[in-house]
Every structure is written in structure tokens, then in C-alpha cells.
């Protein structure tokens, strides 16, 4: 009976995705704070839209990273 082992290449890919997710988790709320503190500026709406998209990207990358890490451990 063969024991299952972690695929290290896929695990490294998952950790890179989680690192990118961590970066976007800080960048998105930071941009939202900057946008709301400068509501009188003309770039308020574009910065707010970009910040919300980055927050959505952080959520997507977190799910994709966790899924990739679990695939490295439990898939054949």
C-alpha cells in the first residue's frame, strides 16, 4: 500500500498564491481608507472602484490558494 505524499511543487504554487492574497488583503482596505478620506478629490470614484476590485481579488486568491494547498496534500 502506497502512502500519499505532499506534492511539493503544487504546495509551493499554493503558498505563492497565498502570499499574493496576503498582499492584496492589506492593499485593498488601505486604498478604501485613502479613497474615503479624500472624498472631495476628483479621483475618489476610480480609487474606490480599484480598491473594491482588489478586495474581491484577495478573496478569490485566498480560496484558490487554499484549494491548491489542499490539492497538493490530498490529490493523487
N, C-alpha and C positions, 0 to 999 in steps of 0.2 A: 504494500500500500504506500503510495507516494504522498508525502506531506506537502501541503500547499506552502509556497514561499512568496514573499512580497517581491513584486516586480519593481526593482529599484529605479529603472528609467521612468516608468509611469509615475512612481511616487515622487521623483524629483520634479516632473512636469506638474503634478498636482500642487506641490509646495511652491513652485514658481507662480502658479495661478493664485494661490492663497496670499502670496506676497503682494501681487498686484492688487488683489482685493483689499488688503490692509491699507495700501497707499490710497486707493480711491475712497475707502471708508473715512479717512481723515480729510482728503481734499474736497469731497462733496459738501459736507457740513461747513467747512471753512468758507467755501465760496458762497454758500447760502447766507452765512453770517455777514460776509462782506457785502453781498447784494442788499440785504435788509438794512444794513447800517448806512447805505448810500442811496436811499430811495429817490433823492432829488436829482441824481446824475442821469445822463442820457443812456448809459449802458446798464441800467438797472435790470431791465427785462431780459436782454441777452445773457447777462451773467447768471441770472436766476434760472433761465432755461438750461444753460450748460450745467449748472450745479445740480439741478434735478436729474438730468440725464446721467451725470457722474454717480449720483446716489443709486440710481437704477442699475448702472453698470456694476457697482460694488456688490449689490445683492446678487446679480447674475454670476459674477465671478466667484462669490463665496459658494454658491450652490454648485457651480461647475468644478471648483477646486475640491470641495468635499467629495463630490461624486467621483472625481478622478482618483483621489486618495483611496477611497473605498474600493474602486475597481482594481487598484494595484494590489490590494490585500486579498480580495475575495474572488476575483475572476481568474479563470484558468489561462 
